[in-house]
Structure formats: structure tokens, C-alpha cells
Amino acid sequence: MARTSPQAEGNTQLNQARAIDRVIAFANGKGGVGKTTTAANVGGYVALAGSRVLMVDLDPQGDLARDLGFERQSGRELFQALIAGTPPRVLRNVRENLDVIPGGQDLEDIQGLMVSRSNRADAPDFGDMLYAVLSPLAEDYDLILIDTPPGERTLVEGAFAISSAVVIPTKSDDASIDGVERIARRFMAVRDRNPSLQLAGIVLFGVGPRSMRLERSVRETLTEMLGEVAPVFETRIRSLESASADARRKGLLFHELEGAVTDAQKKRLKALRAGEKPADGFFSRNAGGLAEEFEQLTGEILARLNSIESE
């Protein structure tokens, strides 16, 4: 998997970080738009289908831990690996076929580190550092997904420098659409050094099930903004606050939540029949719709990635 883009052949100069095949960065210039949730559930479905997936959390908030249900990390081990160019700590089998390089708040120190090195002509930039850490791992995986922070330009552009595609989740409000525009500018800033980078598409996240007119308007706005550079995926992720709250509270992906809710309902009925007080369960009664939407979205993203590669 670790083929590099043509621009990199024979070129080891600084500021020429190479793209790694089948790496997707998830990004938006605004937080709270479903970026981490989308990345986690797409990764979960790809792994469920039998492909080997590595998820990389570059967000200092480290919220990927909540979505996947592992203990929140400090990010110090990844920070040190980036500085030294050494293998990072990998959490193995967070799900079958799915490994994670955890992030955390210590990644906030990257920006200060890069500023302190800015006067050194021989200093690698963040894209170079990220490539040195991830490229030796690439052969072990069929797909690498990177969750990026909304506000750390250095981390976002470094991720773009080694990625083959970018997926932008967004909600329908104006602030989220502005975040799409900011990410599009960062995308263009990186294209000179990574011309193989493509915008895979836009994901509409948290759309009300009855907000058809609003959805059409947002799709038109995004299409006008980006033209033919990237599609707005047909699958949209609807808003279901109860299921989203349950998923993060329990550390479950939506296809896992579906089964857990069903089991909890059976236990609740059994307790009621026995005259016992039911245990606290879930806010949601049915997460199946969200699970299906993420399954469909995963198929669209993979089809788009295959199309990009064939080009």
C-alpha cells in the first residue's frame, strides 16, 4: 500500500512530504459537525467488512476515544514519536481489524514546536514528520483514516500533505458551511506539495429527517461553492440526538448500538414481567436508521476513493 505520489520519486527535500495511498483525512474548519463520529463509523464499517483499518487521531480533544470506547489518552506518545520519527504507540484490535493511534491534548504543543523550528532551514515540517511516522505502517493496512482538529492549521495541512483524499462532514448551519470554505482553502494551500490530493466529497451530517427544503438548499450552496471539485454525497446522516448520546456514552458505533438497544429492550421487558425495576438503559429505541446511513455512506466514500485512484 505504501506507494508514493509521482512528485516524491527521488525527492527527499524538506517541505515535500509524500502522499501515502489510501489515506483519507476527515476535516472541517468548525468543530461539532460530526467529523469524528463520521470517521469512526466509516472506519468501523470498513473493518467489519474484513479490511485492515488504522485510525489516527490528530485532534487534541481526543474524542475518537469516546466514539470507539477506549480510555482517553494524553497524546504524549504520539507527540514524542512525531518529534523522534519513531514508531508510534498503536492500540491493537480496538475492534476486529481496526487499530488506533490515539491523540490527546499534548498534540497542542505541535504548533509551538513548529514555530520554534521555523528559523531552521533543515527542520522538517509537520507533513514530513507525519509521513516518517505513518509510512512504515502503511503496508499493514488497507485503509488509513485521519481525524483532524477544526482549528489547528499545522495539524490539518500536515494531514493533507500525506493523504490521497479529504472528506468534509458538515451540518447545515452557516457557521458549518463557513468551516467547509476554510478547509477548502487549506486544501488548496497543500495541493502544490501534494498534487495527488483530491476532495472526496462533502457529508451532510445531523440533518433533520423532515428538513427536505433545507437539505436541498444546503446541497445547492455547497455545489455552487465547490463546483465540480467534489460531490456532495447522496447519503446524508440524519439528526437523532438520543442515539448519538447513547453511542458516545457507551462507546459504541451505530451498527453496534442497534444490537445493544434491542438487547436492552428485551432485558427491560423481562424485568418488568418479573416485577423488578429495569436497569438504566438507552435513551434511543431504534438506531437502525443511522446504522444503515453510515453503511451506505461508507460505500459511497470507498467508491469515490477507488475512482480517485483510477484517475
C-alpha positions as CSV (number, residue, x, y, z in Angstrom):
1,M,0.0,0.0,0.0
2,A,2.9,2.4,0.7
3,R,3.3,3.6,-2.9
4,T,4.0,7.4,-3.0
5,S,2.9,10.1,-5.4
6,P,5.0,10.7,-8.6
7,Q,6.2,14.0,-7.3
8,A,8.0,12.2,-4.4
9,E,10.2,9.9,-6.5
10,G,13.8,10.7,-5.8
11,N,12.8,13.8,-3.9
12,T,13.6,13.8,-0.2
13,Q,13.8,17.6,0.2
14,L,12.1,19.2,3.2
15,N,8.6,20.5,2.6
16,Q,7.9,17.8,0.0
17,A,6.0,15.3,2.2
18,R,4.8,12.4,0.2
19,A,1.3,11.1,-0.1
20,I,0.5,7.6,1.2
21,D,-2.0,5.6,-0.9
22,R,-5.5,5.0,0.6
23,V,-5.2,7.7,3.3
24,I,-8.4,9.7,4.0
25,A,-8.4,12.8,6.2
26,F,-11.7,13.9,7.8
27,A,-11.8,17.7,8.3
28,N,-13.9,20.8,8.8
29,G,-12.8,24.3,9.9
30,K,-15.6,24.2,12.6
31,G,-16.0,21.8,15.5
32,G,-19.2,19.9,16.4
33,V,-20.1,18.9,12.8
34,G,-19.9,15.1,13.2
35,K,-16.3,14.8,11.9
36,T,-15.0,12.4,14.5
37,T,-18.3,10.4,14.6
38,T,-18.3,10.1,10.8
39,A,-14.6,8.9,10.7
40,A,-15.2,6.4,13.5
41,N,-18.3,4.8,12.0
42,V,-16.8,4.7,8.4
43,G,-13.7,3.1,9.8
44,G,-15.8,0.6,11.8
45,Y,-17.8,-0.5,8.7
46,V,-14.7,-0.9,6.6
47,A,-13.2,-3.1,9.4
48,L,-16.4,-5.0,9.7
49,A,-16.2,-5.9,6.0
50,G,-12.8,-7.5,6.7
51,S,-10.3,-4.8,5.6
52,R,-7.5,-3.8,7.9
53,V,-8.0,-0.2,9.1
54,L,-5.8,2.2,11.0
55,M,-7.3,5.3,12.6
56,V,-5.1,8.2,13.5
57,D,-6.4,10.8,16.0
58,L,-4.7,14.1,15.4
59,D,-7.3,16.1,17.4
60,P,-6.0,17.3,20.8
61,Q,-9.6,16.8,22.1
62,G,-9.1,13.1,21.6
63,D,-12.8,12.4,21.1
64,L,-12.1,9.3,19.0
65,A,-11.7,7.6,22.3
66,R,-15.4,8.3,23.1
67,D,-16.7,7.1,19.8
68,L,-14.7,3.8,19.9
69,G,-14.9,3.3,23.7
70,F,-11.3,3.2,24.7
71,E,-9.6,5.1,27.5
72,R,-8.8,8.7,26.7
73,Q,-5.1,9.3,26.1
74,S,-2.8,12.3,26.6
75,G,-1.3,12.3,23.1
76,R,2.2,12.5,24.6
77,E,3.4,9.2,23.0
78,L,2.3,10.3,19.5
79,F,3.8,13.7,20.1
80,Q,7.2,12.1,21.0
81,A,7.0,9.7,18.1
82,L,6.5,12.7,15.7
83,I,9.5,14.5,17.1
84,A,11.8,11.5,17.0
85,G,10.4,9.9,13.8
86,T,10.0,6.6,15.7
87,P,7.1,4.1,15.6
88,P,4.1,5.4,17.5
89,R,2.1,3.6,20.0
90,V,-0.8,1.7,18.3
91,L,-3.8,0.4,20.2
92,R,-4.4,-3.0,18.6
93,N,-7.8,-4.5,17.9
94,V,-9.9,-1.7,19.3
95,R,-12.3,-3.5,17.0
96,E,-11.6,-6.6,14.9
97,N,-9.4,-5.4,12.0
98,L,-9.3,-1.8,13.5
99,D,-6.3,-0.3,15.2
100,V,-5.9,3.2,16.6
101,I,-3.1,5.7,17.1
102,P,-4.6,7.8,19.9
103,G,-4.4,11.6,20.1
104,G,-4.9,13.9,23.1
105,Q,-4.2,17.4,24.5
106,D,-0.4,17.1,24.2
107,L,-0.7,17.5,20.5
108,E,-1.5,21.1,21.1
109,D,2.3,21.5,21.6
110,I,2.9,20.8,17.9
111,Q,2.1,24.3,16.9
112,G,4.6,25.8,19.3
113,L,7.2,23.3,18.3
114,M,6.9,24.2,14.6
115,V,7.1,27.9,15.4
116,S,10.3,27.3,17.4
117,R,11.8,25.5,14.4
118,S,10.7,27.9,11.8
119,N,14.1,29.6,11.5
120,R,15.9,26.4,10.9
121,A,16.4,25.6,7.2
122,D,16.9,21.9,7.9
123,A,13.9,21.4,10.1
124,P,11.2,19.1,8.8
125,D,7.6,20.5,8.7
126,F,4.7,18.6,10.2
127,G,3.9,16.8,6.9
128,D,7.4,15.4,6.8
129,M,7.1,14.3,10.5
130,L,3.8,12.6,9.9
131,Y,5.0,10.8,6.9
132,A,8.0,9.4,8.7
133,V,5.8,8.0,11.5
134,L,3.0,6.6,9.3
135,S,4.6,5.4,6.1
136,P,6.3,2.4,7.8
137,L,2.9,1.2,9.0
138,A,1.1,1.6,5.7
139,E,1.8,-1.9,4.3
140,D,-0.1,-3.4,7.3
141,Y,-3.4,-1.7,6.5
142,D,-5.9,-1.5,3.6
143,L,-7.0,2.0,4.7
144,I,-5.8,4.8,7.0
145,L,-8.3,7.3,8.3
146,I,-7.1,10.6,10.0
147,D,-9.3,12.6,12.2
148,T,-8.1,16.2,12.2
149,P,-8.9,19.1,14.6
150,P,-11.0,22.1,13.5
151,G,-8.6,24.8,14.5
152,E,-5.0,23.6,14.3
153,R,-3.9,24.7,10.8
154,T,-0.5,22.9,11.2
155,L,-2.0,19.6,12.0
156,V,-4.7,19.8,9.3
157,E,-2.3,20.8,6.5
158,G,0.2,18.2,7.6
159,A,-2.5,15.5,7.4
160,F,-3.5,16.8,3.9
161,A,0.2,16.6,2.8
162,I,0.2,12.8,3.2
163,S,-3.4,12.0,2.3
164,S,-4.9,10.9,-1.0
165,A,-8.4,12.2,-0.2
166,V,-10.3,14.5,2.1
167,V,-13.8,14.0,3.4
168,I,-15.6,17.1,4.8
169,P,-18.6,16.4,7.1
170,T,-20.8,19.5,7.7
171,K,-24.0,20.5,9.4
172,S,-26.5,22.8,7.6
173,D,-25.9,26.0,9.6
174,D,-24.0,28.9,8.2
175,A,-21.0,28.5,10.6
176,S,-20.5,24.9,9.5
177,I,-20.7,25.9,5.8
178,D,-18.1,28.6,6.5
179,G,-15.9,25.8,8.0
180,V,-16.2,24.0,4.7
181,E,-14.9,27.0,2.9
182,R,-11.9,27.3,5.4
183,I,-11.0,23.7,4.8
184,A,-11.2,24.2,1.1
185,R,-8.6,27.0,1.4
186,R,-6.3,24.8,3.4
187,F,-6.8,22.0,0.8
188,M,-5.7,24.4,-2.0
189,A,-2.7,25.5,0.1
190,V,-1.4,21.9,0.2
191,R,-2.1,21.0,-3.5
192,D,1.3,22.4,-4.7
193,R,3.2,19.9,-2.5
194,N,0.7,17.0,-2.8
195,P,-0.9,17.3,-6.3
196,S,-2.4,13.8,-5.9
197,L,-4.7,15.1,-3.1
198,Q,-8.4,15.1,-4.0
199,L,-11.6,16.3,-2.3
200,A,-13.5,13.1,-2.0
201,G,-16.8,14.8,-1.1
202,I,-19.0,16.5,1.5
203,V,-21.1,14.7,4.0
204,L,-24.3,16.3,5.3
205,F,-24.4,15.4,9.0
206,G,-27.2,15.9,11.5
207,V,-29.9,16.8,9.0
208,G,-33.5,16.7,10.4
209,P,-35.5,13.9,8.8
210,R,-38.2,16.3,7.6
211,S,-35.9,19.2,6.6
212,M,-36.0,18.4,2.9
213,R,-36.1,22.0,1.7
214,L,-33.2,22.9,4.0
215,E,-31.2,20.0,2.7
216,R,-31.8,20.9,-0.9
217,S,-30.7,24.5,-0.2
218,V,-27.5,23.4,1.6
219,R,-26.7,21.0,-1.3
220,E,-27.1,23.8,-3.8
221,T,-24.9,26.1,-1.7
222,L,-22.2,23.6,-1.4
223,T,-22.3,22.7,-5.1
224,E,-22.1,26.3,-6.0
225,M,-19.2,26.8,-3.6
226,L,-17.1,23.9,-4.8
227,G,-18.3,23.4,-8.4
228,E,-17.2,20.1,-9.8
229,V,-14.2,19.8,-7.4
230,A,-16.1,17.5,-5.1
231,P,-19.5,15.9,-4.9
232,V,-22.0,16.2,-2.0
233,F,-22.6,12.5,-1.1
234,E,-26.1,11.3,-1.7
235,T,-26.3,9.7,1.7
236,R,-26.9,12.2,4.5
237,I,-26.7,11.4,8.2
238,R,-29.9,12.4,9.9
239,S,-30.2,14.0,13.3
240,L,-31.1,11.6,16.1
241,E,-29.8,13.1,19.4
242,S,-30.8,10.2,21.6
243,A,-28.9,7.7,19.6
244,S,-25.9,9.9,19.3
245,A,-25.8,10.5,23.0
246,D,-26.1,6.7,23.7
247,A,-23.4,5.9,21.2
248,R,-20.8,8.2,22.8
249,R,-21.9,7.4,26.4
250,K,-21.5,3.6,25.7
251,G,-18.5,3.9,23.3
252,L,-20.4,2.1,20.6
253,L,-20.6,2.5,16.8
254,F,-24.1,2.8,15.4
255,H,-24.2,-0.7,14.0
256,E,-23.2,-1.9,17.5
257,L,-25.7,0.3,19.2
258,E,-28.5,-1.1,17.1
259,G,-28.0,-4.6,18.7
260,A,-27.3,-3.2,22.1
261,V,-30.6,-1.3,22.2
262,T,-32.5,-4.4,21.1
263,D,-30.9,-6.4,23.9
264,A,-31.6,-3.7,26.4
265,Q,-35.3,-3.6,25.5
266,K,-35.6,-7.4,25.9
267,K,-34.0,-7.1,29.4
268,R,-36.3,-4.3,30.3
269,L,-39.4,-6.3,29.4
270,K,-38.1,-9.3,31.2
271,A,-37.5,-7.2,34.4
272,L,-41.0,-5.6,34.2
273,R,-42.6,-9.0,33.8
274,A,-40.7,-10.2,36.9
275,G,-41.9,-7.2,38.8
276,E,-38.4,-5.8,39.1
277,K,-37.1,-2.3,38.4
278,P,-35.4,-2.2,35.0
279,A,-31.8,-1.2,34.8
280,D,-31.0,2.1,33.3
281,G,-30.7,1.5,29.6
282,F,-30.7,3.7,26.5
283,F,-32.3,7.0,25.5
284,S,-32.9,5.7,22.0
285,R,-35.3,3.0,20.9
286,N,-34.0,2.3,17.4
287,A,-30.6,3.2,16.0
288,G,-31.1,1.1,12.9
289,G,-31.7,4.0,10.5
290,L,-28.4,5.7,11.4
291,A,-26.5,2.4,11.1
292,E,-27.9,2.0,7.6
293,E,-27.0,5.5,6.6
294,F,-23.4,5.1,7.7
295,E,-23.2,1.8,5.9
296,Q,-24.4,3.5,2.7
297,L,-22.1,6.5,3.2
298,T,-19.1,4.1,3.7
299,G,-19.9,2.5,0.3
300,E,-20.0,6.0,-1.3
301,I,-16.7,7.1,0.2
302,L,-14.9,3.9,-0.9
303,A,-16.4,4.1,-4.4
304,R,-15.1,7.7,-4.6
305,L,-11.7,6.7,-3.3
306,N,-11.5,4.0,-6.0
307,S,-12.5,6.5,-8.6
308,I,-9.8,8.9,-7.4
309,E,-7.2,6.1,-7.6
310,S,-8.2,5.1,-11.1
311,E,-7.7,8.6,-12.3
